[in-house]
Amino acid sequence: MIPADTTPAAAELHEEALRRLGLSGRFRIALELSDLTHSFAIAGIRRSNPELTDEQARAELARRLYQS
């Protein structure tokens, strides 16, 4: 499915780039994006709670991600 704001030519270029990356390349990018997202979240936690150590900020992120 092509997004409404994307031309068919641009969508094809995107699909070709994903094919060239292969599964391992796409997985690597997903991990990098996950790490980046966690870094941003930890920065936000630290901004709201500057007294927390790095370990405490990571624990708070884990609590927020995995609380039931």
mmCIF file of the N, C-alpha and C atoms, coordinates in Angstrom:
data_MODEL
# 
_entry.id   MODEL 
# 
loop_
_atom_site.group_PDB 
_atom_site.id 
_atom_site.type_symbol 
_atom_site.label_atom_id 
_atom_site.label_alt_id 
_atom_site.label_comp_id 
_atom_site.label_asym_id 
_atom_site.label_entity_id 
_atom_site.label_seq_id 
_atom_site.pdbx_PDB_ins_code 
_atom_site.Cartn_x 
_atom_site.Cartn_y 
_atom_site.Cartn_z 
_atom_site.occupancy 
_atom_site.B_iso_or_equiv 
_atom_site.pdbx_formal_charge 
_atom_site.auth_seq_id 
_atom_site.auth_comp_id 
_atom_site.auth_asym_id 
_atom_site.auth_atom_id 
_atom_site.pdbx_PDB_model_num 
ATOM 1   N N  . MET A 1 1  ? 0.832  -1.171 0.000  1.00 0.00 ? 1  MET A N  1 
ATOM 2   C CA . MET A 1 1  ? 0.000  0.000  0.000  1.00 0.00 ? 1  MET A CA 1 
ATOM 3   C C  . MET A 1 1  ? 0.885  1.245  0.000  1.00 0.00 ? 1  MET A C  1 
ATOM 4   N N  . ILE A 1 2  ? 0.641  2.137  -0.901 1.00 0.00 ? 2  ILE A N  1 
ATOM 5   C CA . ILE A 1 2  ? 1.424  3.366  -1.021 1.00 0.00 ? 2  ILE A CA 1 
ATOM 6   C C  . ILE A 1 2  ? 0.761  4.460  -0.182 1.00 0.00 ? 2  ILE A C  1 
ATOM 7   N N  . PRO A 1 3  ? 1.528  5.108  0.706  1.00 0.00 ? 3  PRO A N  1 
ATOM 8   C CA . PRO A 1 3  ? 0.952  6.214  1.481  1.00 0.00 ? 3  PRO A CA 1 
ATOM 9   C C  . PRO A 1 3  ? 0.431  7.313  0.555  1.00 0.00 ? 3  PRO A C  1 
ATOM 10  N N  . ALA A 1 4  ? -0.580 8.033  1.019  1.00 0.00 ? 4  ALA A N  1 
ATOM 11  C CA . ALA A 1 4  ? -1.227 9.068  0.206  1.00 0.00 ? 4  ALA A CA 1 
ATOM 12  C C  . ALA A 1 4  ? -0.272 10.187 -0.187 1.00 0.00 ? 4  ALA A C  1 
ATOM 13  N N  . ASP A 1 5  ? 0.758  10.435 0.616  1.00 0.00 ? 5  ASP A N  1 
ATOM 14  C CA . ASP A 1 5  ? 1.679  11.528 0.316  1.00 0.00 ? 5  ASP A CA 1 
ATOM 15  C C  . ASP A 1 5  ? 2.935  11.061 -0.427 1.00 0.00 ? 5  ASP A C  1 
ATOM 16  N N  . THR A 1 6  ? 2.899  9.857  -1.005 1.00 0.00 ? 6  THR A N  1 
ATOM 17  C CA . THR A 1 6  ? 4.057  9.277  -1.689 1.00 0.00 ? 6  THR A CA 1 
ATOM 18  C C  . THR A 1 6  ? 3.698  8.934  -3.124 1.00 0.00 ? 6  THR A C  1 
ATOM 19  N N  . THR A 1 7  ? 4.571  9.321  -4.048 1.00 0.00 ? 7  THR A N  1 
ATOM 20  C CA . THR A 1 7  ? 4.324  8.979  -5.443 1.00 0.00 ? 7  THR A CA 1 
ATOM 21  C C  . THR A 1 7  ? 4.656  7.512  -5.673 1.00 0.00 ? 7  THR A C  1 
ATOM 22  N N  . PRO A 1 8  ? 4.071  6.894  -6.679 1.00 0.00 ? 8  PRO A N  1 
ATOM 23  C CA . PRO A 1 8  ? 4.421  5.501  -6.984 1.00 0.00 ? 8  PRO A CA 1 
ATOM 24  C C  . PRO A 1 8  ? 5.924  5.330  -7.270 1.00 0.00 ? 8  PRO A C  1 
ATOM 25  N N  . ALA A 1 9  ? 6.534  6.309  -7.935 1.00 0.00 ? 9  ALA A N  1 
ATOM 26  C CA . ALA A 1 9  ? 7.972  6.202  -8.224 1.00 0.00 ? 9  ALA A CA 1 
ATOM 27  C C  . ALA A 1 9  ? 8.790  6.211  -6.930 1.00 0.00 ? 9  ALA A C  1 
ATOM 28  N N  . ALA A 1 10 ? 8.427  7.098  -5.994 1.00 0.00 ? 10 ALA A N  1 
ATOM 29  C CA . ALA A 1 10 ? 9.144  7.158  -4.723 1.00 0.00 ? 10 ALA A CA 1 
ATOM 30  C C  . ALA A 1 10 ? 8.931  5.873  -3.928 1.00 0.00 ? 10 ALA A C  1 
ATOM 31  N N  . ALA A 1 11 ? 7.725  5.339  -3.960 1.00 0.00 ? 11 ALA A N  1 
ATOM 32  C CA . ALA A 1 11 ? 7.444  4.088  -3.258 1.00 0.00 ? 11 ALA A CA 1 
ATOM 33  C C  . ALA A 1 11 ? 8.272  2.951  -3.835 1.00 0.00 ? 11 ALA A C  1 
ATOM 34  N N  . GLU A 1 12 ? 8.422  2.910  -5.135 1.00 0.00 ? 12 GLU A N  1 
ATOM 35  C CA . GLU A 1 12 ? 9.234  1.863  -5.773 1.00 0.00 ? 12 GLU A CA 1 
ATOM 36  C C  . GLU A 1 12 ? 10.702 1.998  -5.376 1.00 0.00 ? 12 GLU A C  1 
ATOM 37  N N  . LEU A 1 13 ? 11.214 3.225  -5.332 1.00 0.00 ? 13 LEU A N  1 
ATOM 38  C CA . LEU A 1 13 ? 12.603 3.436  -4.895 1.00 0.00 ? 13 LEU A CA 1 
ATOM 39  C C  . LEU A 1 13 ? 12.794 2.953  -3.456 1.00 0.00 ? 13 LEU A C  1 
ATOM 40  N N  . HIS A 1 14 ? 11.828 3.244  -2.625 1.00 0.00 ? 14 HIS A N  1 
ATOM 41  C CA . HIS A 1 14 ? 11.893 2.805  -1.238 1.00 0.00 ? 14 HIS A CA 1 
ATOM 42  C C  . HIS A 1 14 ? 11.897 1.279  -1.142 1.00 0.00 ? 14 HIS A C  1 
ATOM 43  N N  . GLU A 1 15 ? 11.014 0.649  -1.866 1.00 0.00 ? 15 GLU A N  1 
ATOM 44  C CA . GLU A 1 15 ? 10.954 -0.817 -1.862 1.00 0.00 ? 15 GLU A CA 1 
ATOM 45  C C  . GLU A 1 15 ? 12.258 -1.427 -2.368 1.00 0.00 ? 15 GLU A C  1 
ATOM 46  N N  . GLU A 1 16 ? 12.836 -0.843 -3.403 1.00 0.00 ? 16 GLU A N  1 
ATOM 47  C CA . GLU A 1 16 ? 14.104 -1.346 -3.942 1.00 0.00 ? 16 GLU A CA 1 
ATOM 48  C C  . GLU A 1 16 ? 15.218 -1.197 -2.907 1.00 0.00 ? 16 GLU A C  1 
ATOM 49  N N  . ALA A 1 17 ? 15.238 -0.068 -2.213 1.00 0.00 ? 17 ALA A N  1 
ATOM 50  C CA . ALA A 1 17 ? 16.258 0.137  -1.174 1.00 0.00 ? 17 ALA A CA 1 
ATOM 51  C C  . ALA A 1 17 ? 16.117 -0.909 -0.073 1.00 0.00 ? 17 ALA A C  1 
ATOM 52  N N  . LEU A 1 18 ? 14.891 -1.216 0.323  1.00 0.00 ? 18 LEU A N  1 
ATOM 53  C CA . LEU A 1 18 ? 14.678 -2.248 1.346  1.00 0.00 ? 18 LEU A CA 1 
ATOM 54  C C  . LEU A 1 18 ? 15.117 -3.614 0.854  1.00 0.00 ? 18 LEU A C  1 
ATOM 55  N N  . ARG A 1 19 ? 14.857 -3.917 -0.407 1.00 0.00 ? 19 ARG A N  1 
ATOM 56  C CA . ARG A 1 19 ? 15.296 -5.210 -0.975 1.00 0.00 ? 19 ARG A CA 1 
ATOM 57  C C  . ARG A 1 19 ? 16.820 -5.307 -0.968 1.00 0.00 ? 19 ARG A C  1 
ATOM 58  N N  . ARG A 1 20 ? 17.495 -4.211 -1.326 1.00 0.00 ? 20 ARG A N  1 
ATOM 59  C CA . ARG A 1 20 ? 18.967 -4.220 -1.345 1.00 0.00 ? 20 ARG A CA 1 
ATOM 60  C C  . ARG A 1 20 ? 19.541 -4.399 0.056  1.00 0.00 ? 20 ARG A C  1 
ATOM 61  N N  . LEU A 1 21 ? 18.893 -3.805 1.051  1.00 0.00 ? 21 LEU A N  1 
ATOM 62  C CA . LEU A 1 21 ? 19.377 -3.943 2.428  1.00 0.00 ? 21 LEU A CA 1 
ATOM 63  C C  . LEU A 1 21 ? 19.312 -5.384 2.907  1.00 0.00 ? 21 LEU A C  1 
ATOM 64  N N  . GLY A 1 22 ? 18.289 -6.087 2.490  1.00 0.00 ? 22 GLY A N  1 
ATOM 65  C CA . GLY A 1 22 ? 18.104 -7.457 2.954  1.00 0.00 ? 22 GLY A CA 1 
ATOM 66  C C  . GLY A 1 22 ? 17.609 -7.481 4.380  1.00 0.00 ? 22 GLY A C  1 
ATOM 67  N N  . LEU A 1 23 ? 17.334 -8.671 4.844  1.00 0.00 ? 23 LEU A N  1 
ATOM 68  C CA . LEU A 1 23 ? 16.779 -8.846 6.176  1.00 0.00 ? 23 LEU A CA 1 
ATOM 69  C C  . LEU A 1 23 ? 17.736 -8.354 7.252  1.00 0.00 ? 23 LEU A C  1 
ATOM 70  N N  . SER A 1 24 ? 19.011 -8.688 7.138  1.00 0.00 ? 24 SER A N  1 
ATOM 71  C CA . SER A 1 24 ? 19.963 -8.292 8.184  1.00 0.00 ? 24 SER A CA 1 
ATOM 72  C C  . SER A 1 24 ? 20.150 -6.777 8.221  1.00 0.00 ? 24 SER A C  1 
ATOM 73  N N  . GLY A 1 25 ? 20.155 -6.133 7.080  1.00 0.00 ? 25 GLY A N  1 
ATOM 74  C CA . GLY A 1 25 ? 20.281 -4.678 7.049  1.00 0.00 ? 25 GLY A CA 1 
ATOM 75  C C  . GLY A 1 25 ? 19.073 -3.996 7.645  1.00 0.00 ? 25 GLY A C  1 
ATOM 76  N N  . ARG A 1 26 ? 17.900 -4.503 7.330  1.00 0.00 ? 26 ARG A N  1 
ATOM 77  C CA . ARG A 1 26 ? 16.675 -3.934 7.894  1.00 0.00 ? 26 ARG A CA 1 
ATOM 78  C C  . ARG A 1 26 ? 16.614 -4.163 9.404  1.00 0.00 ? 26 ARG A C  1 
ATOM 79  N N  . PHE A 1 27 ? 17.075 -5.317 9.852  1.00 0.00 ? 27 PHE A N  1 
ATOM 80  C CA . PHE A 1 27 ? 17.105 -5.603 11.283 1.00 0.00 ? 27 PHE A CA 1 
ATOM 81  C C  . PHE A 1 27 ? 18.069 -4.657 11.996 1.00 0.00 ? 27 PHE A C  1 
ATOM 82  N N  . ARG A 1 28 ? 19.237 -4.415 11.405 1.00 0.00 ? 28 ARG A N  1 
ATOM 83  C CA . ARG A 1 28 ? 20.225 -3.493 11.978 1.00 0.00 ? 28 ARG A CA 1 
ATOM 84  C C  . ARG A 1 28 ? 19.630 -2.101 12.128 1.00 0.00 ? 28 ARG A C  1 
ATOM 85  N N  . ILE A 1 29 ? 18.933 -1.626 11.105 1.00 0.00 ? 29 ILE A N  1 
ATOM 86  C CA . ILE A 1 29 ? 18.301 -0.308 11.162 1.00 0.00 ? 29 ILE A CA 1 
ATOM 87  C C  . ILE A 1 29 ? 17.242 -0.272 12.267 1.00 0.00 ? 29 ILE A C  1 
ATOM 88  N N  . ALA A 1 30 ? 16.469 -1.325 12.385 1.00 0.00 ? 30 ALA A N  1 
ATOM 89  C CA . ALA A 1 30 ? 15.441 -1.384 13.436 1.00 0.00 ? 30 ALA A CA 1 
ATOM 90  C C  . ALA A 1 30 ? 16.084 -1.295 14.821 1.00 0.00 ? 30 ALA A C  1 
ATOM 91  N N  . LEU A 1 31 ? 17.201 -1.996 15.026 1.00 0.00 ? 31 LEU A N  1 
ATOM 92  C CA . LEU A 1 31 ? 17.887 -1.930 16.312 1.00 0.00 ? 31 LEU A CA 1 
ATOM 93  C C  . LEU A 1 31 ? 18.430 -0.531 16.576 1.00 0.00 ? 31 LEU A C  1 
ATOM 94  N N  . GLU A 1 32 ? 18.992 0.107  15.545 1.00 0.00 ? 32 GLU A N  1 
ATOM 95  C CA . GLU A 1 32 ? 19.512 1.462  15.703 1.00 0.00 ? 32 GLU A CA 1 
ATOM 96  C C  . GLU A 1 32 ? 18.392 2.443  16.055 1.00 0.00 ? 32 GLU A C  1 
ATOM 97  N N  . LEU A 1 33 ? 17.245 2.296  15.417 1.00 0.00 ? 33 LEU A N  1 
ATOM 98  C CA . LEU A 1 33 ? 16.108 3.166  15.729 1.00 0.00 ? 33 LEU A CA 1 
ATOM 99  C C  . LEU A 1 33 ? 15.603 2.923  17.152 1.00 0.00 ? 33 LEU A C  1 
ATOM 100 N N  . SER A 1 34 ? 15.598 1.674  17.579 1.00 0.00 ? 34 SER A N  1 
ATOM 101 C CA . SER A 1 34 ? 15.193 1.348  18.939 1.00 0.00 ? 34 SER A CA 1 
ATOM 102 C C  . SER A 1 34 ? 16.148 1.984  19.946 1.00 0.00 ? 34 SER A C  1 
ATOM 103 N N  . ASP A 1 35 ? 17.445 1.864  19.703 1.00 0.00 ? 35 ASP A N  1 
ATOM 104 C CA . ASP A 1 35 ? 18.440 2.477  20.581 1.00 0.00 ? 35 ASP A CA 1 
ATOM 105 C C  . ASP A 1 35 ? 18.263 3.990  20.642 1.00 0.00 ? 35 ASP A C  1 
ATOM 106 N N  . LEU A 1 36 ? 18.023 4.609  19.491 1.00 0.00 ? 36 LEU A N  1 
ATOM 107 C CA . LEU A 1 36 ? 17.824 6.055  19.440 1.00 0.00 ? 36 LEU A CA 1 
ATOM 108 C C  . LEU A 1 36 ? 16.588 6.466  20.223 1.00 0.00 ? 36 LEU A C  1 
ATOM 109 N N  . THR A 1 37 ? 15.505 5.718  20.058 1.00 0.00 ? 37 THR A N  1 
ATOM 110 C CA . THR A 1 37 ? 14.273 6.004  20.780 1.00 0.00 ? 37 THR A CA 1 
ATOM 111 C C  . THR A 1 37 ? 14.488 5.886  22.282 1.00 0.00 ? 37 THR A C  1 
ATOM 112 N N  . HIS A 1 38 ? 15.212 4.858  22.703 1.00 0.00 ? 38 HIS A N  1 
ATOM 113 C CA . HIS A 1 38 ? 15.504 4.693  24.128 1.00 0.00 ? 38 HIS A CA 1 
ATOM 114 C C  . HIS A 1 38 ? 16.367 5.844  24.642 1.00 0.00 ? 38 HIS A C  1 
ATOM 115 N N  . SER A 1 39 ? 17.324 6.290  23.843 1.00 0.00 ? 39 SER A N  1 
ATOM 116 C CA . SER A 1 39 ? 18.168 7.421  24.244 1.00 0.00 ? 39 SER A CA 1 
ATOM 117 C C  . SER A 1 39 ? 17.337 8.680  24.448 1.00 0.00 ? 39 SER A C  1 
ATOM 118 N N  . PHE A 1 40 ? 16.411 8.944  23.530 1.00 0.00 ? 40 PHE A N  1 
ATOM 119 C CA . PHE A 1 40 ? 15.534 10.105 23.677 1.00 0.00 ? 40 PHE A CA 1 
ATOM 120 C C  . PHE A 1 40 ? 14.664 9.970  24.929 1.00 0.00 ? 40 PHE A C  1 
ATOM 121 N N  . ALA A 1 41 ? 14.136 8.781  25.168 1.00 0.00 ? 41 ALA A N  1 
ATOM 122 C CA . ALA A 1 41 ? 13.281 8.567  26.339 1.00 0.00 ? 41 ALA A CA 1 
ATOM 123 C C  . ALA A 1 41 ? 14.070 8.760  27.628 1.00 0.00 ? 41 ALA A C  1 
ATOM 124 N N  . ILE A 1 42 ? 15.283 8.235  27.676 1.00 0.00 ? 42 ILE A N  1 
ATOM 125 C CA . ILE A 1 42 ? 16.117 8.399  28.868 1.00 0.00 ? 42 ILE A CA 1 
ATOM 126 C C  . ILE A 1 42 ? 16.461 9.871  29.075 1.00 0.00 ? 42 ILE A C  1 
ATOM 127 N N  . ALA A 1 43 ? 16.725 10.594 28.000 1.00 0.00 ? 43 ALA A N  1 
ATOM 128 C CA . ALA A 1 43 ? 17.008 12.031 28.122 1.00 0.00 ? 43 ALA A CA 1 
ATOM 129 C C  . ALA A 1 43 ? 15.803 12.759 28.711 1.00 0.00 ? 43 ALA A C  1 
ATOM 130 N N  . GLY A 1 44 ? 14.602 12.396 28.289 1.00 0.00 ? 44 GLY A N  1 
ATOM 131 C CA . GLY A 1 44 ? 13.399 13.003 28.843 1.00 0.00 ? 44 GLY A CA 1 
ATOM 132 C C  . GLY A 1 44 ? 13.215 12.673 30.311 1.00 0.00 ? 44 GLY A C  1 
ATOM 133 N N  . ILE A 1 45 ? 13.500 11.434 30.664 1.00 0.00 ? 45 ILE A N  1 
ATOM 134 C CA . ILE A 1 45 ? 13.409 11.021 32.070 1.00 0.00 ? 45 ILE A CA 1 
ATOM 135 C C  . ILE A 1 45 ? 14.412 11.807 32.903 1.00 0.00 ? 45 ILE A C  1 
ATOM 136 N N  . ARG A 1 46 ? 15.628 11.939 32.400 1.00 0.00 ? 46 ARG A N  1 
ATOM 137 C CA . ARG A 1 46 ? 16.676 12.674 33.127 1.00 0.00 ? 46 ARG A CA 1 
ATOM 138 C C  . ARG A 1 46 ? 16.333 14.158 33.239 1.00 0.00 ? 46 ARG A C  1 
ATOM 139 N N  . ARG A 1 47 ? 15.697 14.709 32.220 1.00 0.00 ? 47 ARG A N  1 
ATOM 140 C CA . ARG A 1 47 ? 15.300 16.119 32.274 1.00 0.00 ? 47 ARG A CA 1 
ATOM 141 C C  . ARG A 1 47 ? 14.256 16.337 33.367 1.00 0.00 ? 47 ARG A C  1 
ATOM 142 N N  . SER A 1 48 ? 13.328 15.401 33.481 1.00 0.00 ? 48 SER A N  1 
ATOM 143 C CA . SER A 1 48 ? 12.281 15.510 34.505 1.00 0.00 ? 48 SER A CA 1 
ATOM 144 C C  . SER A 1 48 ? 12.775 15.132 35.899 1.00 0.00 ? 48 SER A C  1 
ATOM 145 N N  . ASN A 1 49 ? 13.832 14.330 35.939 1.00 0.00 ? 49 ASN A N  1 
ATOM 146 C CA . ASN A 1 49 ? 14.353 13.817 37.212 1.00 0.00 ? 49 ASN A CA 1 
ATOM 147 C C  . ASN A 1 49 ? 15.879 13.908 37.216 1.00 0.00 ? 49 ASN A C  1 
ATOM 148 N N  . PRO A 1 50 ? 16.429 15.111 37.294 1.00 0.00 ? 50 PRO A N  1 
ATOM 149 C CA . PRO A 1 50 ? 17.887 15.260 37.157 1.00 0.00 ? 50 PRO A CA 1 
ATOM 150 C C  . PRO A 1 50 ? 18.695 14.582 38.258 1.00 0.00 ? 50 PRO A C  1 
ATOM 151 N N  . GLU A 1 51 ? 18.052 14.213 39.356 1.00 0.00 ? 51 GLU A N  1 
ATOM 152 C CA . GLU A 1 51 ? 18.767 13.566 40.454 1.00 0.00 ? 51 GLU A CA 1 
ATOM 153 C C  . GLU A 1 51 ? 19.046 12.087 40.175 1.00 0.00 ? 51 GLU A C  1 
ATOM 154 N N  . LEU A 1 52 ? 18.405 11.507 39.173 1.00 0.00 ? 52 LEU A N  1 
ATOM 155 C CA . LEU A 1 52 ? 18.583 10.090 38.878 1.00 0.00 ? 52 LEU A CA 1 
ATOM 156 C C  . LEU A 1 52 ? 19.956 9.820  38.268 1.00 0.00 ? 52 LEU A C  1 
ATOM 157 N N  . THR A 1 53 ? 20.528 8.694  38.647 1.00 0.00 ? 53 THR A N  1 
ATOM 158 C CA . THR A 1 53 ? 21.755 8.230  37.993 1.00 0.00 ? 53 THR A CA 1 
ATOM 159 C C  . THR A 1 53 ? 21.381 7.632  36.630 1.00 0.00 ? 53 THR A C  1 
ATOM 160 N N  . ASP A 1 54 ? 22.381 7.352  35.808 1.00 0.00 ? 54 ASP A N  1 
ATOM 161 C CA . ASP A 1 54 ? 22.113 6.708  34.521 1.00 0.00 ? 54 ASP A CA 1 
ATOM 162 C C  . ASP A 1 54 ? 21.401 5.372  34.727 1.00 0.00 ? 54 ASP A C  1 
ATOM 163 N N  . GLU A 1 55 ? 21.858 4.606  35.694 1.00 0.00 ? 55 GLU A N  1 
ATOM 164 C CA . GLU A 1 55 ? 21.249 3.300  35.964 1.00 0.00 ? 55 GLU A CA 1 
ATOM 165 C C  . GLU A 1 55 ? 19.792 3.455  36.394 1.00 0.00 ? 55 GLU A C  1 
ATOM 166 N N  . GLN A 1 56 ? 19.516 4.428  37.251 1.00 0.00 ? 56 GLN A N  1 
ATOM 167 C CA . GLN A 1 56 ? 18.143 4.666  37.690 1.00 0.00 ? 56 GLN A CA 1 
ATOM 168 C C  . GLN A 1 56 ? 17.256 5.132  36.535 1.00 0.00 ? 56 GLN A C  1 
ATOM 169 N N  . ALA A 1 57 ? 17.806 5.954  35.650 1.00 0.00 ? 57 ALA A N  1 
ATOM 170 C CA . ALA A 1 57 ? 17.026 6.418  34.493 1.00 0.00 ? 57 ALA A CA 1 
ATOM 171 C C  . ALA A 1 57 ? 16.707 5.249  33.572 1.00 0.00 ? 57 ALA A C  1 
ATOM 172 N N  . ARG A 1 58 ? 17.679 4.344  33.362 1.00 0.00 ? 58 ARG A N  1 
ATOM 173 C CA . ARG A 1 58 ? 17.420 3.155  32.537 1.00 0.00 ? 58 ARG A CA 1 
ATOM 174 C C  . ARG A 1 58 ? 16.382 2.256  33.198 1.00 0.00 ? 58 ARG A C  1 
ATOM 175 N N  . ALA A 1 59 ? 16.444 2.134  34.521 1.00 0.00 ? 59 ALA A N  1 
ATOM 176 C CA . ALA A 1 59 ? 15.455 1.315  35.249 1.00 0.00 ? 59 ALA A CA 1 
ATOM 177 C C  . ALA A 1 59 ? 14.063 1.937  35.110 1.00 0.00 ? 59 ALA A C  1 
ATOM 178 N N  . GLU A 1 60 ? 13.983 3.258  35.160 1.00 0.00 ? 60 GLU A N  1 
ATOM 179 C CA . GLU A 1 60 ? 12.690 3.931  34.999 1.00 0.00 ? 60 GLU A CA 1 
ATOM 180 C C  . GLU A 1 60 ? 12.140 3.705  33.595 1.00 0.00 ? 60 GLU A C  1 
ATOM 181 N N  . LEU A 1 61 ? 13.004 3.748  32.596 1.00 0.00 ? 61 LEU A N  1 
ATOM 182 C CA . LEU A 1 61 ? 12.556 3.459  31.237 1.00 0.00 ? 61 LEU A CA 1 
ATOM 183 C C  . LEU A 1 61 ? 12.022 2.032  31.144 1.00 0.00 ? 61 LEU A C  1 
ATOM 184 N N  . ALA A 1 62 ? 12.738 1.084  31.721 1.00 0.00 ? 62 ALA A N  1 
ATOM 185 C CA . ALA A 1 62 ? 12.279 -0.313 31.701 1.00 0.00 ? 62 ALA A CA 1 
ATOM 186 C C  . ALA A 1 62 ? 10.930 -0.439 32.395 1.00 0.00 ? 62 ALA A C  1 
ATOM 187 N N  . ARG A 1 63 ? 10.779 0.249  33.523 1.00 0.00 ? 63 ARG A N  1 
ATOM 188 C CA . ARG A 1 63 ? 9.491  0.193  34.227 1.00 0.00 ? 63 ARG A CA 1 
ATOM 189 C C  . ARG A 1 63 ? 8.377  0.723  33.339 1.00 0.00 ? 63 ARG A C  1 
ATOM 190 N N  . ARG A 1 64 ? 8.625  1.841  32.650 1.00 0.00 ? 64 ARG A N  1 
ATOM 191 C CA . ARG A 1 64 ? 7.604  2.424  31.777 1.00 0.00 ? 64 ARG A CA 1 
ATOM 192 C C  . ARG A 1 64 ? 7.303  1.532  30.588 1.00 0.00 ? 64 ARG A C  1 
ATOM 193 N N  . LEU A 1 65 ? 8.311  0.875  30.054 1.00 0.00 ? 65 LEU A N  1 
ATOM 194 C CA . LEU A 1 65 ? 8.100  0.025  28.877 1.00 0.00 ? 65 LEU A CA 1 
ATOM 195 C C  . LEU A 1 65 ? 7.394  -1.281 29.230 1.00 0.00 ? 65 LEU A C  1 
ATOM 196 N N  . TYR A 1 66 ? 7.689  -1.828 30.382 1.00 0.00 ? 66 TYR A N  1 
ATOM 197 C CA . TYR A 1 66 ? 7.251  -3.192 30.668 1.00 0.00 ? 66 TYR A CA 1 
ATOM 198 C C  . TYR A 1 66 ? 6.241  -3.315 31.805 1.00 0.00 ? 66 TYR A C  1 
ATOM 199 N N  . GLN A 1 67 ? 5.762  -2.184 32.328 1.00 0.00 ? 67 GLN A N  1 
ATOM 200 C CA . GLN A 1 67 ? 4.742  -2.296 33.373 1.00 0.00 ? 67 GLN A CA 1 
ATOM 201 C C  . GLN A 1 67 ? 3.460  -2.849 32.779 1.00 0.00 ? 67 GLN A C  1 
ATOM 202 N N  . SER A 1 68 ? 2.750  -3.591 33.579 1.00 0.00 ? 68 SER A N  1 
ATOM 203 C CA . SER A 1 68 ? 1.517  -4.203 33.060 1.00 0.00 ? 68 SER A CA 1 
ATOM 204 C C  . SER A 1 68 ? 0.282  -3.461 33.484 1.00 0.00 ? 68 SER A C  1 
# 
